[in-house]
Amino acid sequence: MSGKAKIQIYKTLPKLAIRLRDDLNASDFVLLYAFNGTGKTRLSIEFKNRGKKGEERDTLYFNAFTEDLFSWDNDLENDTERKLRINSSSRFFAGFRELALEEKIFSFLERYAEFDFRIDYENWTVSFSKGEHTNIKVSRGEETMFIWCVFLAICQLTLDGAEAYKDIKYIYIDDPISSLDDNNAIAVASDLCKLLQKASGRLKTVISSHHALFFNVLCNELKKRKPARYFLHRTAQGYGLQGTEDTPFFHHVASLSELRQVAAAGNINTYHFNVLRAVLEKTATFFGYKDFSDCIHGVDDETLYARALNLLSHGQYSVYAPVEMTPDNKKLFQNILAAFLAKYQFDLPAL
């Protein structure tokens, strides 16, 4: 990725939502990469709210609130009739009962999971089974995948022109795969792109994610459609939107950019050692090293640096309650980062 991409600053999420809608006048897709805690979910809500006109809604969206439309009834009294309850009052399920979605849902679900389900439209519940085992409680990852496939089925209905979703002009998807492994992340991204490309200009789509692999697959699958692609991050002035140009933005590159910035400013907190350790772990995996410390093999004071990283990255340091490092540890952090960046010539963008 080029480090020269211009950064547009937006003071509020509503203003950023307006920008995304403007982008969709020129492109069918907007792809956003952003860390957790940046405001992706709130941005999806602001985008959706911009399309409210009386009883009409122009955005079909998937985010953390979508998953909250489902909740478990674990049958605590008998521990036998476990069901997933559906919040039937949500507009999300406008065409659910009339259109009987089981077949469409299963056509997506069978690609990723090995369980069956049945929807009770009278009681608005879903029961699951595997082989001879009925009324089971599926895992959190399986539940997320089921809800995702419900959303895909509704997307398909929207593309097919179902009356219940006739006002939809935009699809907004925020972080659909937080519980999935890399293999499923690739499959979900690829299948999603195939589905959305069938819209052929009828629907516009925004997809945001903190998952680097998922984001990169989206970029590659949709490159012929020339999507608008951005790295979204917080700044002192609000929200920065930076074009990723020809190369998708990788998480470790963004992390290193942030670490370089805080090291230069001296605003180094204890959790930054955890971030640096994570970057070294990813680098070690890429090069096939047995240990992250191999990434700094050969630099001056490598033994000291390895011990410091091993010791100081084990604390339960929170991003949300940062604690500033002591002066000695700050200096140590700056030296380790400088040695690492000198050994590996990353092309780091400005944040």
VOBA-1610 file (N, C-alpha, C; in pm, whole numbers, padded with zeros to 5 digits, always signed):
BEGIN
Met+00083-00120+00000Met+00000+00000+00000Met+00086+00124+00000Ser+00047+00224-00075Ser+00121+00349-00078Ser+00098+00426+00049Gly+00204+00488+00102Gly+00191+00569+00222Gly+00148+00710+00190Lys+00121+00741+00064Lys+00091+00878+00023Lys-00057+00902+00003Ala-00140+00803+00031Ala-00284+00820+00012Ala-00336+00931+00103Lys-00419+01017+00048Lys-00472+01130+00123Lys-00572+01082+00228Ile-00568+01146+00344Ile-00660+01112+00452Ile-00766+01221+00463Gln-00891+01181+00451Gln-01003+01273+00469Gln-01051+01262+00613Ile-01070+01375+00680Ile-01111+01375+00820Ile-01259+01412+00830Tyr-01333+01335+00908Tyr-01474+01362+00934Tyr-01494+01371+01085Lys-01551+01481+01129Lys-01562+01505+01273Lys-01665+01415+01339Thr-01766+01374+01264Thr-01872+01292+01322Thr-01906+01175+01231Leu-01966+01073+01288Leu-02008+00957+01209Leu-02121+00991+01111Pro-02218+01076+01147Pro-02320+01113+01048Pro-02260+01174+00921Lys-02157+01258+00937Lys-02094+01317+00819Lys-02020+01211+00738Leu-01961+01115+00807Leu-01893+01006+00737Leu-01995+00919+00663Ala-02111+00898+00724Ala-02216+00819+00658Ala-02262+00887+00529Ile-02272+01020+00532Ile-02309+01094+00411Ile-02204+01073+00302Arg-02076+01073+00342Arg-01968+01051+00246Arg-01981+00914+00179Leu-02012+00812+00258Leu-02024+00678+00202Leu-02140+00670+00103Arg-02250+00735+00137Arg-02363+00737+00044Arg-02326+00810-00086Asp-02248+00915-00074Asp-02202+00985-00194Asp-02113+00895-00279Asp-02025+00818-00214Asp-01938+00726-00288Asp-02019+00624-00368Leu-02131+00583-00312Leu-02213+00482-00378Leu-02289+00536-00499Asn-02282+00665-00520Asn-02335+00720-00645Asn-02245+00687-00763Ala-02116+00663-00731Ala-02019+00636-00837Ala-01973+00491-00841Ser-02000+00415-00737Ser-01954+00277-00730Ser-02062+00190-00666Asp-02061+00062-00701Asp-02158-00031-00641Asp-02114-00078-00503Phe-01984-00062-00472Phe-01932-00117-00348Phe-01839-00018-00278Val-01850-00014-00145Val-01753+00053-00059Val-01702-00050+00040Leu-01570-00065+00049Leu-01509-00160+00142Leu-01429-00082+00246Leu-01454-00111+00373Leu-01387-00042+00483Leu-01311-00141+00568Tyr-01184-00110+00594Tyr-01107-00187+00692Tyr-01087-00098+00814Ala-01117-00150+00932Ala-01102-00071+01054Ala-01083-00164+01173Phe-01008-00118+01271Phe-00989-00196+01393Phe-01118-00201+01474Asn-01128-00301+01560Asn-01238-00302+01656Asn-01228-00179+01746Gly-01343-00123+01781Gly-01345-00005+01865Gly-01337+00125+01789Thr-01329+00118+01656Thr-01321+00240+01575Thr-01456+00308+01562Gly-01562+00229+01563Gly-01696+00284+01545Gly-01767+00228+01424Lys-01724+00111+01376Lys-01784+00052+01256Lys-01933+00026+01272Thr-01970-00032+01386Thr-02112-00066+01407Thr-02196+00060+01416Arg-02147+00160+01488Arg-02221+00286+01499Arg-02233+00354+01363Leu-02129+00340+01281Leu-02134+00397+01146Leu-02243+00329+01063Ser-02256+00197+01077Ser-02360+00127+01002Ser-02499+00175+01042Ile-02517+00206+01170Ile-02646+00257+01217Ile-02671+00397+01163Glu-02568+00481+01163Glu-02584+00616+01108Glu-02618+00610+00959Phe-02554+00520+00888Phe-02583+00503+00745Phe-02728+00462+00726Lys-02772+00366+00806Lys-02910+00318+00798Lys-03010+00429+00831Asn-02978+00508+00933Asn-03069+00614+00976Asn-03085+00723+00870Arg-02982+00741+00787Arg-02992+00841+00680Arg-03098+00803+00578Gly-03136+00676+00575Gly-03233+00630+00476Gly-03373+00612+00529Lys-03400+00661+00649Lys-03535+00652+00705Lys-03623+00764+00651Lys-03736+00727+00594Lys-03835+00824+00548Lys-03973+00773+00586Gly-04023+00823+00698Gly-04150+00772+00747Gly-04139+00625+00781Glu-04222+00544+00717Glu-04220+00400+00741Glu-04122+00328+00648Glu-04066+00400+00554Glu-03975+00338+00457Glu-03832+00332+00511Arg-03762+00227+00473Arg-03621+00209+00507Arg-03549+00168+00380Asp-03436+00232+00351Asp-03368+00199+00225Asp-03245+00110+00244Thr-03218+00067+00370Thr-03096-00010+00397Thr-03127-00141+00469Leu-03078-00249+00412Leu-03080-00379+00478Leu-02941-00398+00538Tyr-02934-00419+00670Tyr-02801-00421+00731Tyr-02780-00543+00818Phe-02652-00580+00829Phe-02608-00686+00919Phe-02499-00630+01008Asn-02523-00635+01139Asn-02420-00593+01235Asn-02448-00662+01368Ala-02386-00616+01474Ala-02403-00679+01605Ala-02549-00676+01650Phe-02623-00574+01609Phe-02763-00565+01647Phe-02847-00671+01577Thr-02805-00711+01458Thr-02876-00817+01387Thr-02869-00947+01466Glu-02751-00978+01518Glu-02736-01099+01597Glu-02820-01093+01724Asp-02842-00972+01776Asp-02922-00957+01898Asp-03071-00984+01875Leu-03112-00996+01749Leu-03252-01027+01718Leu-03283-01174+01748Phe-03180-01250+01779Phe-03196-01392+01813Phe-03147-01414+01957Ser-03219-01491+02034Ser-03178-01519+02172Ser-03218-01661+02210Trp-03140-01721+02297Trp-03163-01861+02333Trp-03264-01878+02446Asp-03352-01975+02427Asp-03435-02028+02535Asp-03376-02165+02567Asn-03304-02175+02678Asn-03230-02297+02710Asn-03311-02401+02787Asp-03440-02373+02806Asp-03527-02468+02877Asp-03461-02512+03008Leu-03435-02416+03094Leu-03362-02445+03218Leu-03437-02542+03309Glu-03569-02546+03295Glu-03647-02635+03383Glu-03628-02781+03347Asn-03636-02813+03216Asn-03627-02953+03174Asn-03497-02987+03100Asp-03431-02884+03049Asp-03304-02902+02978Asp-03318-02997+02858Thr-03429-02984+02785Thr-03451-03072+02669Thr-03495-02996+02544Glu-03574-02891+02560Glu-03631-02820+02444Glu-03559-02687+02422Arg-03435-02693+02379Arg-03358-02571+02357Arg-03392-02511+02221Lys-03422-02383+02220Lys-03464-02317+02096Lys-03402-02178+02087Leu-03383-02135+01964Leu-03337-01999+01938Leu-03459-01914+01906Arg-03484-01812+01987Arg-03601-01727+01968Arg-03572-01614+01871Ile-03672-01581+01790Ile-03661-01475+01690Ile-03744-01356+01735Asn-03687-01238+01728Asn-03761-01116+01762Asn-03848-01078+01643Ser-03970-01127+01642Ser-04057-01113+01525Ser-04105-00971+01502Ser-04086-00882+01600Ser-04133-00744+01584Ser-04038-00661+01498Ser-03920-00713+01467Ser-03824-00639+01387Ser-03864-00637+01240Arg-03840-00523+01174Arg-03864-00512+01030Arg-03775-00607+00951Phe-03667-00648+01011Phe-03573-00739+00945Phe-03645-00864+00895Phe-03748-00907+00968Phe-03819-01030+00934Phe-03951-01004+00863Ala-03958-00893+00790Ala-04084-00851+00728Ala-04146-00960+00640Gly-04066-01032+00565Gly-04122-01132+00474Gly-04097-01275+00518Phe-04063-01292+00642Phe-04020-01422+00691Phe-04129-01528+00682Arg-04244-01500+00742Arg-04350-01600+00750Arg-04406-01633+00610Glu-04434-01529+00532Glu-04499-01550+00403Glu-04409-01621+00302Leu-04278-01598+00311Leu-04188-01647+00207Leu-04118-01777+00244Ala-04140-01828+00365Ala-04086-01958+00407Ala-03942-01977+00360Leu-03850-01926+00439Leu-03711-01913+00394Leu-03623-02036+00415Glu-03676-02143+00473Glu-03588-02255+00509Glu-03501-02303+00393Glu-03561-02319+00277Glu-03485-02373+00164Glu-03372-02279+00124Lys-03401-02150+00120Lys-03297-02053+00084Lys-03187-02049+00190Ile-03227-02050+00318Ile-03128-02048+00425Ile-03039-02170+00416Phe-03100-02286+00396Phe-03023-02410+00394Phe-02928-02414+00274Ser-02966-02354+00163Ser-02879-02354+00045Ser-02747-02282+00073Phe-02751-02185+00165Phe-02628-02118+00208Phe-02561-02194+00322Leu-02641-02238+00418Leu-02586-02298+00540Leu-02510-02427+00512Glu-02557-02507+00417Glu-02494-02636+00392Glu-02350-02622+00344Arg-02311-02504+00299Arg-02174-02482+00255Arg-02077-02472+00373Tyr-02130-02434+00490Tyr-02042-02402+00602Tyr-02065-02487+00727Ala-02180-02551+00739Ala-02214-02619+00865Ala-02275-02755+00839Glu-02281-02836+00945Glu-02333-02972+00934Glu-02441-02996+01039Phe-02539-02910+01042Phe-02654-02930+01129Phe-02780-02889+01054Asp-02893-02939+01100Asp-03022-02906+01041Asp-03098-02811+01133Phe-03202-02750+01080Phe-03281-02659+01160Phe-03427-02662+01113Arg-03513-02617+01199Arg-03655-02605+01165Arg-03708-02477+01227Ile-03780-02398+01148Ile-03837-02272+01196Ile-03985-02293+01229Asp-04022-02257+01350Asp-04162-02260+01393Asp-04216-02118+01380Tyr-04296-02094+01275Tyr-04344-01959+01248Tyr-04456-01917+01342Glu-04518-02011+01408Glu-04623-01977+01504Glu-04563-01919+01631Asn-04456-01981+01677Asn-04392-01938+01802Asn-04264-01858+01780Trp-04226-01842+01654Trp-04106-01767+01618Trp-03982-01820+01692Thr-03958-01948+01671Thr-03840-02013+01728Thr-03771-02097+01622Val-03645-02128+01647Val-03568-02216+01559Val-03513-02330+01644Ser-03532-02452+01600Ser-03474-02567+01669Ser-03368-02630+01579Phe-03264-02685+01641Phe-03151-02740+01566Phe-03134-02888+01597Ser-03076-02959+01502Ser-03050-03102+01521Ser-02926-03143+01443Lys-02862-03250+01494Lys-02750-03313+01425Lys-02773-03463+01430Gly-02801-03521+01314Gly-02829-03664+01312Gly-02950-03697+01398Glu-02932-03789+01492Glu-03042-03829+01579Glu-03058-03739+01701His-02968-03644+01716His-02974-03553+01831His-03058-03431+01795Thr-03167-03412+01868Thr-03259-03303+01838Thr-03259-03198+01949Asn-03312-03082+01915Asn-03322-02970+02010Asn-03188-02940+02077Ile-03083-02943+01998Ile-02950-02918+02053Ile-02923-02767+02056Lys-02827-02729+02137Lys-02778-02592+02134Lys-02649-02591+02054Val-02650-02521+01942Val-02531-02516+01858Val-02428-02423+01921Ser-02305-02433+01874Ser-02197-02350+01927Ser-02219-02204+01888Arg-02144-02116+01953Arg-02155-01974+01922Arg-02119-01948+01775Gly-02015-02014+01726Gly-01977-01997+01587Gly-02084-02047+01492Glu-02146-02161+01525Glu-02253-02216+01441Glu-02376-02126+01444Glu-02405-02071+01561Glu-02518-01979+01571Glu-02495-01856+01483Thr-02374-01800+01491Thr-02340-01684+01409Thr-02354-01717+01261Met-02308-01836+01223Met-02317-01876+01083Met-02462-01891+01039Phe-02546-01947+01126Phe-02688-01960+01093Phe-02751-01822+01071Ile-02725-01729+01163Ile-02782-01595+01150Ile-02731-01528+01023Trp-02604-01549+00993Trp-02547-01494+00870Trp-02620-01549+00748Cys-02650-01678+00749Cys-02719-01739+00635Cys-02864-01693+00625Val-02926-01661+00739Val-03058-01598+00735Val-03049-01465+00663Phe-02946-01389+00697Phe-02927-01259+00631Phe-02905-01277+00480Leu-02823-01374+00442Leu-02798-01398+00300Leu-02927-01436+00227Ala-03011-01515+00293Ala-03138-01553+00232Ala-03227-01430+00210Ile-03225-01338+00306Ile-03303-01215+00291Ile-03244-01128+00181Cys-03111-01126+00172Cys-03046-01055+00060Cys-03093-01112-00073Gln-03099-01245-00080Gln-03144-01310-00203Gln-03288-01271-00236Leu-03373-01267-00135Leu-03511-01223-00156Leu-03516-01080-00208Thr-03431-00995-00151Thr-03426-00856-00195Thr-03384-00846-00340Leu-03282-00925-00377Leu-03236-00926-00516Leu-03344-00980-00610Asp-03425-01071-00558Asp-03531-01130-00640Asp-03654-01041-00650Gly-03652-00927-00578Gly-03762-00832-00586Gly-03880-00861-00497Ala-03857-00929-00383Ala-03966-00959-00291Ala-04033-00831-00243Glu-04165-00831-00238Glu-04242-00712-00203Glu-04204-00658-00065Ala-04176-00746+00029Ala-04145-00704+00166Ala-04018-00619+00174Tyr-03932-00631+00074Tyr-03804-00559+00076Tyr-03789-00467-00046Lys-03901-00422-00100Lys-03899-00346-00225Lys-03833-00209-00211Asp-03828-00153-00089Asp-03770-00020-00070Asp-03619-00022-00052Ile-03560-00140-00044Ile-03417-00151-00015Ile-03333-00108-00135Lys-03242-00015-00110Lys-03148+00032-00212Lys-03003+00001-00175Tyr-02980-00017-00044Tyr-02844-00038+00004Tyr-02838-00161+00095Ile-02725-00227+00091Ile-02694-00334+00186Ile-02569-00291+00262Tyr-02575-00296+00395Tyr-02461-00258+00478Tyr-02426-00377+00567Ile-02304-00426+00553Ile-02260-00545+00627Ile-02139-00508+00712Asp-02151-00529+00842Asp-02041-00497+00934Asp-01995-00623+01006Asp-01871-00661+00984Asp-01804-00770+01056Asp-01889-00896+01072Pro-01916-00967+00963Pro-02002-01085+00975Pro-01930-01211+01024Ile-01797-01210+01035Ile-01726-01337+01053Ile-01632-01337+01173Ser-01664-01264+01277Ser-01572-01253+01390Ser-01544-01386+01457Ser-01635-01484+01442Ser-01617-01613+01510Ser-01564-01723+01418Leu-01525-01688+01295Leu-01488-01791+01199Leu-01337-01807+01185Asp-01296-01929+01146Asp-01155-01951+01116Asp-01124-01899+00976Asp-00995-01902+00938Asp-00954-01841+00812Asp-01015-01911+00691Asn-01028-02045+00696Asn-01086-02116+00582Asn-01229-02070+00555Asn-01308-02061+00662Asn-01446-02015+00646Asn-01451-01868+00609Ala-01355-01790+00657Ala-01352-01648+00623Ala-01337-01630+00472Ile-01251-01710+00411Ile-01232-01703+00266Ile-01359-01746+00194Ala-01419-01855+00239Ala-01540-01906+00174Ala-01654-01807+00184Val-01672-01750+00304Val-01782-01654+00324Val-01762-01531+00237Ala-01640-01479+00233Ala-01613-01359+00152Ala-01637-01387+00005Ser-01591-01501-00043Ser-01607-01535-00184Ser-01754-01553-00221Asp-01827-01627-00138Asp-01969-01650-00165Asp-02049-01520-00157Leu-02014-01435-00062Leu-02083-01307-00049Leu-02066-01223-00174Cys-01945-01218-00225Cys-01918-01139-00345Cys-01996-01192-00465Lys-02004-01323-00478Lys-02080-01382-00589Lys-02227-01343-00580Leu-02281-01344-00459Leu-02422-01307-00441Leu-02445-01160-00473Leu-02361-01074-00418Leu-02384-00930-00433Leu-02360-00881-00575Gln-02272-00948-00647Gln-02247-00906-00785Gln-02366-00933-00876Lys-02458-01017-00830Lys-02579-01041-00908Lys-02671-00920-00907Ala-02648-00828-00813Ala-02733-00710-00804Ala-02719-00622-00927Ser-02601-00621-00987Ser-02577-00551-01114Ser-02633-00409-01115Gly-02594-00331-01015Gly-02634-00191-01011Gly-02767-00164-00943Arg-02845-00268-00916Arg-02975-00248-00851Arg-02960-00216-00703Leu-02860-00275-00639Leu-02834-00251-00497Leu-02689-00208-00479Lys-02666-00116-00389Lys-02532-00070-00354Lys-02494-00129-00219Thr-02365-00157-00199Thr-02323-00229-00080Thr-02204-00165-00012Val-02210-00158+00122Val-02096-00121+00206Val-02062-00241+00293Ile-01935-00277+00297Ile-01889-00386+00383Ile-01773-00335+00467Ser-01784-00349+00599Ser-01674-00308+00688Ser-01627-00429+00768Ser-01497-00433+00796Ser-01443-00548+00870Ser-01311-00511+00937His-01284-00581+01048His-01153-00570+01113His-01066-00689+01076His-01121-00782+00999His-01054-00908+00966His-00974-00889+00836Ala-00841-00887+00847Ala-00756-00854+00733Ala-00774-00951+00617Leu-00780-01080+00647Leu-00794-01179+00540Leu-00927-01163+00469Phe-01033-01148+00545Phe-01167-01128+00487Phe-01168-01005+00397Phe-01110-00896+00446Phe-01105-00772+00369Phe-01028-00791+00238Asn-00916-00861+00245Asn-00835-00881+00125Asn-00904-00969+00022Val-00976-01070+00068Val-01052-01153-00026Val-01160-01070-00094Leu-01228-00985-00018Leu-01328-00896-00078Leu-01266-00808-00187Cys-01151-00750-00154Cys-01084-00663-00251Cys-01050-00738-00379Asn-01000-00858-00364Asn-00960-00937-00482Asn-01081-00983-00563Glu-01186-01025-00493Glu-01305-01076-00563Glu-01379-00965-00637Leu-01373-00843-00582Leu-01452-00733-00639Leu-01369-00634-00720Lys-01243-00665-00743Lys-01155-00565-00805Lys-01202-00522-00944Lys-01267-00612-01017Lys-01316-00574-01150Lys-01432-00476-01141Arg-01498-00472-01025Arg-01608-00378-01005Arg-01560-00243-00953Lys-01430-00231-00931Lys-01366-00107-00887Lys-01435-00046-00764Pro-01434-00119-00654Pro-01497-00066-00532Pro-01415+00048-00473Ala-01480+00136-00399Ala-01408+00234-00318Ala-01357+00160-00195Arg-01225+00172-00167Arg-01165+00094-00058Arg-01092+00188+00037Tyr-01120+00172+00166Tyr-01066+00265+00263Tyr-01017+00195+00389Phe-00921+00260+00453Phe-00882+00229+00591Phe-00944+00336+00679Leu-01029+00294+00771Leu-01097+00386+00862Leu-01031+00379+00999His-00995+00495+01054His-00932+00496+01186His-00968+00623+01261Arg-00951+00619+01392Arg-00977+00736+01474Arg-00859+00832+01469Thr-00888+00960+01472Thr-00785+01063+01480Thr-00824+01160+01591Ala-00733+01251+01621Ala-00763+01352+01723Ala-00879+01441+01680Gln-00899+01453+01548Gln-01005+01539+01496Gln-01137+01466+01472Gly-01134+01333+01479Gly-01257+01257+01453Gly-01227+01123+01389Tyr-01262+01110+01261Tyr-01246+00983+01190Tyr-01171+01007+01060Gly-01065+00929+01040Gly-00984+00941+00919Gly-01022+00834+00819Leu-01042+00875+00695Leu-01075+00783+00586Leu-00964+00791+00483Gln-00891+00681+00470Gln-00772+00678+00385Gln-00787+00572+00277Gly-00774+00613+00151Gly-00784+00518+00041Gly-00673+00416+00045Thr-00706+00290+00017Thr-00605+00184+00017Thr-00545+00162-00121Glu-00589+00238-00220Glu-00534+00233-00356Glu-00531+00091-00410Asp-00415+00044-00456Asp-00411-00083-00527Asp-00391-00205-00438Thr-00348-00184-00316Thr-00318-00297-00228Thr-00403-00291-00103Pro-00472-00398-00067Pro-00550-00397+00055Pro-00465-00365+00177Phe-00529-00311+00277Phe-00458-00265+00396Phe-00452-00378+00499Phe-00333-00420+00535Phe-00317-00530+00628Phe-00311-00481+00772His-00365-00564+00861His-00373-00527+01002His-00236-00499+01061His-00137-00585+01030His-00006-00568+01093His+00064-00441+01043Val+00036-00402+00918Val+00095-00278+00866Val+00035-00158+00938Ala-00096-00162+00957Ala-00161-00053+01030Ala-00111-00047+01174Ser-00093-00164+01235Ser-00045-00169+01373Ser+00095-00109+01384Leu+00181-00145+01290Leu+00317-00091+01291Leu+00318+00060+01270Ser+00228+00108+01185Ser+00218+00253+01164Ser+00180+00324+01293Glu+00085+00265+01364Glu+00044+00324+01491Glu+00157+00319+01593Leu+00229+00206+01598Leu+00339+00193+01694Leu+00451+00293+01663Arg+00480+00310+01536Arg+00583+00408+01499Arg+00541+00549+01540Gln+00414+00577+01524Gln+00362+00709+01559Gln+00370+00735+01709Val+00327+00638+01790Val+00329+00660+01935Val+00472+00661+01988Ala+00560+00583+01924Ala+00700+00582+01967Ala+00766+00717+01941Ala+00734+00776+01826Ala+00792+00906+01793Ala+00741+01015+01886Ala+00614+01004+01925Ala+00554+01107+02011Ala+00583+01082+02158Gly+00625+00960+02192Gly+00650+00926+02331Gly+00525+00891+02409Asn+00411+00880+02340Asn+00284+00847+02407Asn+00264+00696+02409Ile+00352+00627+02478Ile+00355+00481+02473Ile+00290+00424+02599Asn+00191+00339+02578Asn+00121+00275+02689Asn+00160+00128+02700Thr+00128+00070+02813Thr+00172-00068+02839Thr+00120-00167+02736Tyr-00002-00146+02687Tyr-00057-00243+02592Tyr+00015-00241+02457His+00095-00137+02431His+00167-00132+02304His+00271-00243+02293Phe+00321-00293+02407Phe+00410-00409+02402Phe+00333-00532+02351Asn+00207-00545+02391Asn+00125-00656+02342Asn+00107-00647+02191Val+00084-00525+02142Val+00064-00505+01999Val+00192-00539+01923Leu+00306-00492+01974Leu+00433-00520+01908Leu+00462-00670+01908Arg+00435-00736+02018Arg+00455-00882+02025Arg+00368-00952+01920Ala+00243-00907+01905Ala+00153-00968+01807Ala+00206-00952+01665Val+00262-00835+01635Val+00319-00812+01501Val+00438-00905+01478Leu+00523-00920+01578Leu+00638-01009+01564Leu+00594-01155+01547Glu+00488-01193+01616Glu+00436-01330+01601Glu+00390-01354+01458Lys+00319-01256+01400Lys+00273-01270+01261Lys+00391-01275+01164Thr+00491-01193+01191Thr+00610-01191+01105Thr+00683-01324+01113Ala+00694-01379+01233Ala+00760-01508+01251Ala+00687-01618+01176Thr+00554-01615+01181Thr+00474-01714+01109Thr+00498-01703+00959Phe+00503-01580+00909Phe+00523-01558+00765Phe+00658-01615+00719Phe+00762-01595+00798Phe+00895-01641+00759Phe+00923-01786+00800Gly+00831-01847+00872Gly+00851-01985+00913Gly+00942-02001+01033Tyr+00960-01894+01109Tyr+01044-01901+01229Tyr+00973-01980+01339Lys+01052-02040+01426Lys+00995-02117+01536Lys+00948-02029+01650Asp+01006-01910+01662Asp+00974-01823+01774Asp+00976-01678+01727Phe+00893-01595+01789Phe+00888-01455+01749Phe+01023-01385+01768Ser+01103-01433+01864Ser+01232-01369+01891Ser+01329-01384+01774Asp+01302-01483+01686Asp+01387-01499+01567Asp+01378-01377+01475Cys+01271-01300+01489Cys+01254-01180+01406Cys+01357-01073+01437Ile+01414-01077+01557Ile+01514-00977+01594Ile+01651-01041+01613His+01666-01163+01560His+01796-01230+01568His+01901-01151+01489Gly+02015-01130+01551Gly+02123-01061+01482Gly+02131-00912+01511Val+02028-00856+01573Val+02034-00713+01606Val+02107-00697+01739Asp+02157-00578+01764Asp+02223-00552+01891Asp+02124-00571+02006Asp+02171-00629+02115Asp+02089-00650+02235Asp+01968-00740+02209Glu+01982-00836+02118Glu+01867-00921+02084Glu+01817-01001+02204Thr+01909-01047+02290Thr+01867-01124+02408Thr+01784-01039+02503Leu+01829-00917+02527Leu+01755-00824+02613Leu+01618-00794+02554Tyr+01615-00769+02423Tyr+01488-00734+02358Tyr+01389-00851+02365Ala+01439-00972+02341Ala+01351-01089+02344Ala+01293-01110+02484Arg+01378-01095+02585Arg+01331-01113+02723Arg+01229-01005+02759Ala+01255-00883+02716Ala+01163-00772+02746Ala+01027-00795+02680Leu+01029-00836+02554Leu+00903-00861+02484Leu+00826-00975+02548Asn+00899-01077+02589Asn+00834-01193+02650Asn+00772-01157+02784Leu+00841-01074+02861Leu+00794-01038+02994Leu+00686-00931+02989Leu+00710-00826+02912Leu+00622-00709+02917Leu+00497-00722+02831Ser+00489-00828+02751Ser+00369-00847+02670Ser+00272-00947+02733His+00302-00992+02854His+00216-01091+02918His+00113-01031+03011Gly+00118-00901+03034Gly+00022-00839+03123Gly-00114-00826+03058Gln-00219-00821+03139Gln-00355-00803+03088Gln-00383-00654+03072Tyr-00316-00594+02974Tyr-00327-00450+02954Tyr-00443-00420+02860Ser-00526-00326+02898Ser-00645-00294+02821Ser-00624-00172+02734Val-00673-00182+02610Val-00672-00067+02520Val-00764+00042+02574Tyr-00869+00000+02647Tyr-00972+00095+02691Tyr-00938+00160+02825Ala-00835+00109+02894Ala-00790+00173+03018Ala-00637+00179+03014Pro-00582+00258+02922Pro-00437+00257+02899Pro-00358+00312+03017Val-00241+00251+03039Val-00149+00295+03143Val-00016+00328+03076Glu+00034+00447+03103Glu+00158+00490+03038Glu+00277+00413+03092Met+00371+00381+03003Met+00492+00309+03043Met+00583+00399+03127Thr+00670+00334+03202Thr+00775+00407+03272Thr+00876+00457+03169Pro+00954+00560+03199Pro+01052+00612+03103Pro+01150+00506+03053Asp+01198+00419+03142Asp+01292+00316+03099Asp+01229+00219+03000Asn+01105+00180+03027Asn+01036+00088+02937Asn+01002+00154+02804Lys+00972+00284+02809Lys+00948+00357+02684Lys+01072+00351+02595Lys+01187+00377+02654Lys+01311+00375+02577Lys+01337+00236+02521Leu+01312+00135+02602Leu+01331-00003+02557Leu+01238-00035+02440Phe+01113+00006+02452Phe+01015-00016+02345Phe+01061+00052+02216Gln+01103+00176+02227Gln+01147+00251+02108Gln+01267+00184+02042Asn+01358+00131+02122Asn+01476+00065+02067Asn+01440-00065+01995Ile+01349-00143+02056Ile+01308-00269+01994Ile+01236-00242+01862Leu+01144-00147+01864Leu+01070-00115+01742Leu+01163-00064+01633Ala+01257+00022+01669Ala+01351+00075+01571Ala+01437-00036+01510Ala+01481-00130+01594Ala+01562-00241+01544Ala+01482-00330+01449Phe+01357-00355+01484Phe+01271-00438+01401Phe+01244-00372+01265Leu+01212-00242+01267Leu+01182-00171+01143Leu+01307-00153+01057Ala+01423-00149+01121Ala+01548-00139+01044Ala+01578-00271+00973Lys+01540-00381+01036Lys+01568-00512+00978Lys+01468-00548+00868Tyr+01343-00507+00886Tyr+01238-00539+00788Tyr+01184-00407+00732Gln+01204-00388+00605Gln+01173-00259+00543Gln+01026-00251+00502Phe+00939-00229+00600Phe+00797-00211+00571Phe+00773-00073+00510Asp+00681-00068+00415Asp+00639+00060+00358Asp+00516+00105+00436Leu+00539+00184+00540Leu+00433+00218+00634Leu+00365+00349+00596Pro+00231+00348+00593Pro+00158+00472+00563Pro+00151+00561+00685Ala+00126+00687+00661Ala+00101+00780+00772Ala-00043+00765+00815Leu-00066+00766+00946Leu-00203+00757+00998Leu-00256+00895+01031
//
